[in-house]
């Protein structure tokens, strides 16, 4: 194994990008970014703790649920989860976040980097309600960097092509995975799966 430890070593392997790769960062929510976000039902939220450890959390809602307040501010609602609050605890100590927005069937993605604030109420909370339920918390992100990311990763992975997907029946269920990883010897996997399915169906909002 040959570690790469400096940027000079890195650039000796991978040349500098063309200037357009830097110029595509517009740092604001223009018309195209707003349209992309309005059609995105899924976003990944990356945060980091004071010690540098990182976390990436998936966030899913009906398309159009992420609010754009102005050219530099967007808002993500919190929804019921596992109560670990990994992302939120990180934001309290380190406001820098990264977002990756996806639109089903579209190979390009939208990358946003900025600074986050956690809020428990604001005038826009009514606009964050889904199925009549307001969130208890939301993440307000001030946008510092924003740019489109090309399609290469999705083309290489064939992510949106069902013909390339694995047979789900050949993969273990989450219940079986948790049973074995957590040593839950006295609880059948099917019971865990049933509880998880009930929670996912009834505790979304």
C-alpha positions as CSV (number, residue, x, y, z in Angstrom):
1,X,0.0,0.0,0.0
2,X,1.3,3.4,-1.0
3,X,-0.3,6.2,1.0
4,X,-0.8,9.7,-0.6
5,X,-0.2,12.3,2.1
6,X,0.1,15.6,0.4
7,X,-1.8,17.6,-2.2
8,X,1.3,17.7,-4.3
9,X,1.4,13.9,-4.4
10,X,-2.3,13.9,-5.2
11,X,-1.9,16.3,-8.1
12,X,1.0,14.3,-9.5
13,X,-1.5,11.5,-10.0
14,X,-4.6,13.5,-11.0
15,X,-4.1,16.7,-12.9
16,X,-5.8,20.0,-12.2
17,X,-9.4,20.2,-13.5
18,X,-10.3,22.7,-16.2
19,X,-11.4,26.1,-14.9
20,X,-15.0,25.3,-15.7
21,X,-15.0,22.7,-12.9
22,X,-14.4,25.5,-10.4
23,X,-16.6,28.1,-12.2
24,X,-19.7,25.9,-12.0
25,X,-20.0,26.6,-8.3
26,X,-22.5,29.5,-8.3
27,X,-23.0,29.6,-4.5
28,X,-26.7,30.4,-4.7
29,X,-30.1,28.9,-5.3
30,X,-30.9,30.0,-8.8
31,X,-33.9,29.1,-10.9
32,X,-32.4,25.7,-12.0
33,X,-31.3,24.7,-8.4
34,X,-34.8,25.6,-7.1
35,X,-36.4,23.5,-9.8
36,X,-34.1,20.5,-9.1
37,X,-34.8,20.8,-5.3
38,X,-38.6,21.1,-6.0
39,X,-38.5,17.7,-7.8
40,X,-36.2,15.9,-5.3
41,X,-37.8,13.6,-2.8
42,X,-34.4,12.4,-1.4
43,X,-31.4,14.2,0.0
44,X,-28.3,13.1,1.8
45,X,-27.1,15.2,4.7
46,X,-23.4,15.1,5.6
47,X,-22.2,16.4,9.0
48,X,-19.1,16.1,11.1
49,X,-18.4,16.1,14.8
50,X,-15.8,18.2,16.6
51,X,-13.3,15.3,16.5
52,X,-13.6,15.1,12.8
53,X,-15.7,11.9,12.6
54,X,-18.4,12.1,9.9
55,X,-22.0,11.0,9.4
56,X,-24.2,10.9,6.3
57,X,-28.0,10.7,6.9
58,X,-30.7,10.0,4.3
59,X,-33.7,12.3,4.3
60,X,-36.8,11.5,2.3
61,X,-40.1,13.4,1.9
62,X,-42.6,14.1,-0.9
63,X,-40.9,16.1,-3.7
64,X,-41.2,19.8,-2.9
65,X,-40.9,19.4,0.9
66,X,-37.5,21.2,1.1
67,X,-38.2,24.9,1.4
68,X,-36.1,27.5,-0.4
69,X,-36.5,30.8,1.5
70,X,-34.2,32.9,-0.6
71,X,-31.2,32.7,-2.9
72,X,-28.9,31.6,0.0
73,X,-31.2,29.7,2.4
74,X,-33.0,26.4,2.4
75,X,-34.8,24.4,5.1
76,X,-35.1,20.7,5.7
77,X,-37.8,19.4,8.1
78,X,-37.0,16.7,10.6
79,X,-39.2,13.6,10.6
80,X,-39.6,10.7,13.2
81,X,-36.5,8.5,13.2
82,X,-34.4,6.4,15.6
83,X,-33.9,9.3,18.0
84,X,-30.0,9.0,17.8
85,X,-29.9,12.6,16.5
86,X,-26.4,12.0,15.0
87,X,-26.8,14.8,12.4
88,X,-28.3,17.3,14.9
89,X,-25.7,16.7,17.6
90,X,-23.0,17.3,15.0
91,X,-24.6,20.5,13.8
92,X,-24.7,21.9,17.3
93,X,-20.9,21.6,17.5
94,X,-19.9,22.1,13.8
95,X,-22.4,23.9,11.5
96,X,-20.7,22.9,8.2
97,X,-22.8,20.5,6.2
98,X,-23.0,19.0,2.8
99,X,-26.2,18.1,0.9
100,X,-26.6,15.9,-2.1
101,X,-30.0,16.1,-3.8
102,X,-31.3,13.3,-6.1
103,X,-34.2,13.2,-8.5
104,X,-35.4,9.6,-9.5
105,X,-34.4,8.7,-13.0
106,X,-32.0,11.7,-13.3
107,X,-28.3,10.8,-13.5
108,X,-27.1,14.3,-12.4
109,X,-27.2,15.4,-8.8
110,X,-27.1,18.8,-7.0
111,X,-24.4,19.4,-4.5
112,X,-24.8,22.0,-1.8
113,X,-22.3,22.9,0.9
114,X,-23.1,25.4,3.6
115,X,-23.7,26.2,7.3
116,X,-26.6,24.9,9.3
117,X,-28.7,26.1,12.2
118,X,-31.1,23.9,14.1
119,X,-34.4,25.5,14.9
120,X,-37.4,24.4,16.9
121,X,-40.0,26.8,15.5
122,X,-40.3,29.5,12.8
123,X,-43.1,31.1,10.7
124,X,-42.3,28.6,7.9
125,X,-43.0,25.5,10.0
126,X,-46.6,25.4,8.8
127,X,-45.1,25.1,5.2
128,X,-43.1,22.1,6.4
129,X,-46.1,20.1,7.5
130,X,-46.8,16.8,5.8
131,X,-50.1,15.0,6.3
132,X,-51.1,17.8,8.6
133,X,-48.2,17.3,11.0
134,X,-45.6,20.0,11.7
135,X,-42.1,18.9,12.4
136,X,-40.6,19.5,15.8
137,X,-37.3,20.5,14.4
138,X,-35.8,21.8,11.1
139,X,-32.4,22.5,9.7
140,X,-31.8,25.9,8.1
141,X,-28.9,25.8,5.7
142,X,-27.1,28.9,4.5
143,X,-25.7,28.0,1.1
144,X,-22.0,28.7,0.5
145,X,-21.4,26.4,-2.5
146,X,-23.8,25.0,-5.0
147,X,-23.2,23.2,-8.3
148,X,-24.5,20.4,-10.4
149,X,-22.6,17.1,-10.4
150,X,-22.2,15.1,-13.6
151,X,-23.8,11.8,-14.4
152,X,-20.7,9.5,-14.4
153,X,-21.3,7.8,-11.1
154,X,-24.9,7.0,-11.9
155,X,-24.0,5.8,-15.4
156,X,-21.3,3.5,-14.0
157,X,-23.6,2.1,-11.3
158,X,-26.7,1.8,-13.6
159,X,-28.6,2.9,-10.4
160,X,-31.9,3.6,-12.2
161,X,-31.9,0.5,-14.4
162,X,-34.1,-2.2,-12.7
163,X,-32.6,-4.9,-14.8
164,X,-29.3,-4.4,-12.9
165,X,-30.8,-4.6,-9.5
166,X,-30.1,-7.6,-7.3
167,X,-32.9,-10.1,-6.5
168,X,-34.2,-8.8,-3.1
169,X,-35.2,-12.3,-2.1
170,X,-31.5,-13.3,-2.1
171,X,-30.6,-10.6,0.4
172,X,-31.3,-10.9,4.1
173,X,-34.1,-8.8,5.6
174,X,-33.2,-5.9,8.0
175,X,-34.8,-8.0,10.8
176,X,-32.3,-10.9,10.2
177,X,-29.4,-8.4,9.9
178,X,-30.3,-6.7,13.2
179,X,-30.9,-10.1,14.9
180,X,-27.5,-11.3,14.0
181,X,-25.6,-8.1,14.5
182,X,-27.1,-7.3,17.8
183,X,-27.2,-10.9,19.1
184,X,-31.0,-10.9,19.6
185,X,-31.2,-14.7,20.0
186,X,-34.6,-14.9,21.6
187,X,-36.5,-12.8,19.0
188,X,-37.3,-14.3,15.6
189,X,-36.2,-12.2,12.6
190,X,-39.8,-12.2,11.3
191,X,-41.0,-10.5,14.5
192,X,-38.4,-7.8,14.1
193,X,-39.3,-7.3,10.5
194,X,-43.0,-7.0,11.4
195,X,-42.2,-4.3,14.0
196,X,-40.0,-2.4,11.6
197,X,-42.7,-2.5,8.9
198,X,-45.3,-1.3,11.3
199,X,-43.1,1.6,12.5
200,X,-42.3,2.6,8.9
201,X,-45.9,2.6,7.9
202,X,-47.4,4.4,10.9
203,X,-44.6,6.6,12.3
204,X,-43.4,8.5,9.2
205,X,-44.6,12.0,10.3
